[in-house]
Amino acid sequence: MNGAIRANLKKVRHDKRVEQKCIKCRSWKLIDGNFGKHSSGKHQVICYSCKSIANKDARDKDLRVRLRHHTASRCLTQLGEHTPEHFTANLGGYLGYSIQQLLVHLKDELRLREDKSLKVAIMKEGYHVDHKVPLHTFKVLNEGVIDWKVFQDCWALSNLSAISAEENLTKGGKVGFDVRTQEGGEEPQTDVTEDGTTNS
């Protein structure tokens, strides 16, 4: 690097009122649109891009992180614009149980039903987290007001199960469908689409 280039680099000045350096990628970026805020109002020190990469890596490696991400994403889709502020941060309080309790429930239920490891089933074999009684049957929103009792009934541990992708896609949004016999089940009133993790 010649002297002229070094001199030009030294002249670079960043306006810390509108710019911030990400501690992960070490790049200076505009604060607006690149950094989130803590509840205290202070800006986070890792940019959105780096957080996105880190979160994806965590979901690929950590079953608990993946379950939390999936559950939060499905809840946000279900509640839409009516979702309370800081819902994801307080996810366990709204569900009525922790993600660790969800993990233990799914693990025990799958082990009893199929004698299979939950981590292998979800991370390696593509199992889905399924609602035994489908999401669309629960009237969580009533004229824009969330019925939290119905919401918790919908997301009750007893209504959740880890099943194979094939079984879940065959079941669709039907209630009480038995994939082994291809019989039973009430046709859904609406066409329900999932985010690739569950189809109910």
N, C-alpha and C positions, 0 to 999 in steps of 0.2 A: 504494500500500500504506500503510494507516494505521499509527499508532504501536503500537496494540495487537497487530496481526498481526506486526509486526516483533519485538515483545517476545516473543511466543509462539514465533516461529521461533528466536530466540536461546536459548530455554530447552531446545531439543531437544539431547539428549545421546545419543551412541551408545556402546554398550558394545563396545569393540574386542576384547574377549575372545570375543565371539560374533557380531559384525558386522564387515563390511568394505565399503569403497567401491570399486566397479568403476572402473578408470581409463578405461574406454571409455564407458559410459553415465552415469558419475558418480553412480550410485545406491547408497545404502547398502542392503546385503542381509545376511541371515543367512549366515554362512560355511557352515554345514552345509547341504548340498543346492544351493548356488549357486556354490561355488568348488572347483576341483580342487586337487590337491597335486602339487608337483614331487617328483622322486625324493629330494630333500634333506629332504622333509617339510614344507617351507614351502608356504603356500597360494598359488595363482596369483593374479594381480592383475586378471585379466579374468574376468567371470562366465560361466557356462555359456551363457546366452542370447546374449551378445555373441559368444562364440566360435563358436556354432552359425551365427549370421548371417554372420560373417566366413568361416567354412569353406565355407558354401554359395556365397558370392560367389566364393571362390577356385576352387571346383570348376567353376563356370559359366564361368570365364575361363581357367583354367590346365589344360592337358591333363595335365601331370605330376601335379598335385594330384588330378585326377579319377581317374587310373589308380591312384594310391596308395590313395585312398579305396575304390575298387571292389575292388582286390586284397585289402586288409586286411579289408574287410567280408566278402568271400567266404571268406577263410581263417578268420575268427572263427566264421562260421556252420558251416564244415566241422569245426572242432576243438571247438566248443561249450565245455562246462565244463572241458575238458581243456587249454584254451589257456593257455600259460605266462604268467606275469606279465611285463609290459612287452613283450609280443609285438609290438604295433604299432610301438613305438619302435625295435625291433630287426628290423623286417620283412625288410630286405635280407639279414641274416645267416641267417634261417630259410629264405628262398627260395633263397639261393645266388647272388643277383644284385641289383643296385640297380634302383630304379624307372626311372632314366635308361637303364639297359641294356634294360629291358623296352620303354620307349618307342622306342628305336632299332631294336630287333628288329621290333616291330609296324610301325613306319614303313617299314623296308626291305622287309619281307615284303609289305605291302599295295602299296607302290609297284611291286614286281616283278610282283605278281599282277594288279593292276587299274590301275596307273599313276595312283593316287589319293593325295591328301594325307590323312595319318592324322588331322590336326587337324580338317579339314573333315568327314571321314567320321564321326568320333566326336562332335564337338561340334555339327555342323550336320545330319548325315544320320542320326544315331542308330545308328551301327554298334555292335555288341557285341564284347566280348572273349570269344572262344570257346575251350573246351578241345577240341582235335581228338579226343582220347580222353577221353570225359566223366568228370567228377568221380566219379560213382557207381561207376565200375569200379575205382577205387583204394581198397584197404582200408587207409586211413591209420590208423584206430584198431583196435587189437587188444586186446580186453578192457580198454579204458580206457587203454591205453598207446599213445602216438603213435609210429609208425614213420616217422622223419624221412627215411629213404631213399625210401620210397614217397611221402611228402609232396612231396619235391623232384622226384621223377619226374612227379608229377601237375602240378606247377607249373613244369616245365621250359619254357624259352623255346621249344623245338622243339614243344611241345604247345599253344602259344598262338597264336591268330590273330585278326585283326580281320575280322569278316564282317558283312554287312548283317543288320538285324533280321529281315527276311523269311526269309533263308537260315537263320538261327539257329533261328527258331521252327519252320521246316519240318524241320530236322535233329533238333530236340529232343535227346533223350539217346541217339540212335543212334550207333553206332560205324561210321565209314566211309561215311556217307550222302552221296550226291552230289545236291545240290538241283537241278542242271541236268538230270539224267536222272530224278530222283525214284526212283532205284534204289539197292539195296544197303543195308547197315546192319543191325546187330544190335539187336533191340529191347531197351530198358533193363529191368533186373530190378526197378527201383524207379522211382516217379514223382518226377522231380527238378524242383524249382521254383527259379527264380533270383530275384534282387532287382531285375529290370528291366534289367540290363545284359548278362547272358548267360543262356542257357537250357540250358547243358550242365553 
